[in-house]
């Protein structure tokens, strides 16, 4: 039996949402998106706010079901085999954590094993070791810095040993020093743990240094290919910057 070398593939993915309550007008958030990520790739997903990155991730995760097109994870259509979704770890956009939330770091990480028959203390310990938080395991989550809290969420996503990790702009609300540590962690996860990663970011410098492939998204695919090809092309960078500025101005006019 031939081994599946593609971690995720998307074909002609279109998702439409109604922007008025009476459904008199609709807009495609994603319009005929097609791309793939091979096992062992680190795909940097870039695009302006409102480009559809989070919506794309929700489709990959099976959280949005009424899309048109096809989504396959490790060769299996997620509509026909939802069990394949257990191979995905997901880090959503950073949200502030209530400082008084009554849970320790190791308790938060163990939540990543919900649905498993037994919570493995060894796997929790291993996940915390990967993100360099073993010495913080008994602390309340609210006692940690923003960067440390984000690493806890990564450990929570890693504890069930996913084959594919999806990161949705995970450094938005953390300081510069924590961002640097986070990028080092992602690089190590990719290189040492051989995890396939899809990572959305506005930090083009970080993407250019870490990602092996780039997907530039603005409701449809503007570019998909080698990182070096995108960042060595001044025309691609110019068009990306113009698209970002147009969407930024449009958001202020609405």
N, C-alpha and C positions, 0 to 999 in steps of 0.2 A: 504494500500500500504506500503510495507516494505521500511524503510528508508535506503538510500545508505550510508554505513559506510566507503567506500573506497574513498579517495579524488582523487587519481590518480593511474592508473595501466598501466603497460607496458608489452606486451607479444611478445617475439621473435622479438624485434625491431632490425632491421639491416639497416644500412645506409652506402652506398658505394660512395666514391667520386673519381673522376679521378684525378690522380696526374701528368698527362702529358697532354699537349694540344691535342695530337692526340688520347687520350684515349686508348693507347696501353697497359697501366698498371693501375690497380686500387687497392685500399686498403679499407678494411672495417674499418671505424672509429668506428662504433658500430657493434657488432657481437652477434646477438641473445640475446639481453638484456631483462630480465624479472624481474620485481619487482613491489611492490605496496606500497603505503603509506596510512594509515588509517586517518580518520578525527581526528584532534587533535595531530597528530604526528609531531615531528620535526626531519626530516631526514637529517643527515649530509652526504654529498656526498664527498668522498675523492678519491684521485688518482693523479698520476703524471701529469705534463704538457703533453698534447697530448693524454691523456687517453680517451677523447671524452665527457667530462663533458658538455662543452658549446654546442656541437652538440646535446647531449641528451636534453638539455633545449630547443634548437631551435625546436626539434621535439615535445616536450610537448606544446610549445607555438604555434604550427602550422606554424612556419616560414620556416621549412623544410617540404615539402609535399611528396617527392618522396622516402620515406622510405618503407621498408617492415616490416610487423608485425602490431601490434595494439597498439594504445594509447587511453586510456579512461580517461576522467576527470569527476568525480562524476557520474560514470556509463555510460557516453555517449561517443561514438566514435567521436573524433574530426573531422574526415573526413566527417561524416554524419550530425553533428550538431556543426557548428562552433560557435554558440551563447554561448556555454558552456565556451568558452575561455574568455568571459567577467568576469568570476569568478576568473581569475588569475591576480595577481600583479607580476611584474617582475623588478628586480634590476640587470642590467648588470654589467660587470666588470667596476671598477672605471676608468673613463677617465678624464683627466684634463679639467676643464671648463674655457673657455675664460674669463679672469678677467673683460673685458669690456662688457660682454654680457648684453644687455639692458633689463633685466627682473628682477623683484623682486622675492623674495622667494615665496610669495603667488601666483604670476602669474605662476611660474614654477609648483607649486603644482596643480593649477587649470587645467593645461594641462592634468592631469590624468583623467579629466572628459570629454575629447573630445569624441564626439559621444552621450553624454547625451543631453537631450532636454534643460536643464538649468544647469548652474554652481551654485552649492549650496555653498554660503559663509559659511554657518554653517558647512558643511562637510570639507571645506578647513581649517577652524579654528580648527575643531576637530582633523584632521590629523596632523596639526602643533603642537597641544597640546600633542598628543601621543608621538611625537619625541622631545618634549621639545624645540620647536623653536618659540613659539608664539610671543616672544619679538623681533624676528628677521624678522617678516613677511614683513616689508616694505623695508628691505635692498636689495640691488642688490646682486644677487647670487655670483658674483665675490668677494664680500666683506667678504664672510664667509670662514672659514678654511676648509681644505679638509674633516675633519670629519663631520663638520656641513653640507657641501654640500651633503655628502652621506646621511645624515639624511633627507635632503630636498627631495632627490630622493625616499627615503622610504615613506615619506609623500605623494609624488606624486603617488606612487603605492598603497597606502592605501586609498586615497580619494574616490575611487569608491567602497570601502568596499569589497575587494576580500575575497574569502573563502580559497584560496590557494596562498601562496607567494613563489616565486622562487628567490633565491639570488645567483648570480654567482660570487664567490670570491669577495665579496663587500669591504673587508678591505685591499686589496692589496696595495693601494697607500696612506694610512693614517697612522698617527703616532700611537705609542703604546697606549698612553692615550686615543686617539679617538677610537682605537680598543676596549678597555675595555668598554667604554661607549656604543659602538655599540653592543657588546655582551650582555650587560645588557638590552638594548632595545629589542633585538631579544628574549631574555629569557622572558621578560615581555609580548611581543606580543603573544608569544606562550601560556604562562600560564594564563594571564589575559584576553586576547582578543580571546583566543581559535582559533587562525588561524593555519591552517595546513601549514607547512613550509618545503621547500626543499632548502637546503643551501650547496653550494659547498665551500670548504675551504681547505687550506693547513695547517691550524693551528690545529694540532691534539689535542693539549692540550685543546683548546676551544671546539672542537667537543666532546671530551670525557666528558666534564663537562656539556654541554648544550643539545646536541642531545639525543633524545630518541631512535633513530634507526640509523644505519650506513649502507651506501651503498658504498662499495669499488669497484671502477671501473677502469679497464684498458683495454678498448675496449670491454671486456666482464665483466660479474659480477664475481668478485673475492670473495666477501662476501656481504651478506645482512641479517641483523638481529639486535639483541639487542646491544646497545652501550657497555654495560658491557661485553658481550661475546667477542666482538672484542678486546677491549683494555686489557682484562685480559689474552689474549692468546699471548704469546711471539712469537710463530711461525707465526701468522698472521702479527704482527708488523714487523718481520724480512723479510717476503716475500714482504710486502708493501714497505719497505725501499730498498730492492734489485731491485724491479721493477722501483722505482723512479730513482735510480742511473743509471740503464741501459738506460732508456729513456733520461736522462740528457746527458749521454755520447754519445748516438746516435745522439742527436741534434747537438752536437759539431763536429761530424764527417761528417755530411751532408753538 
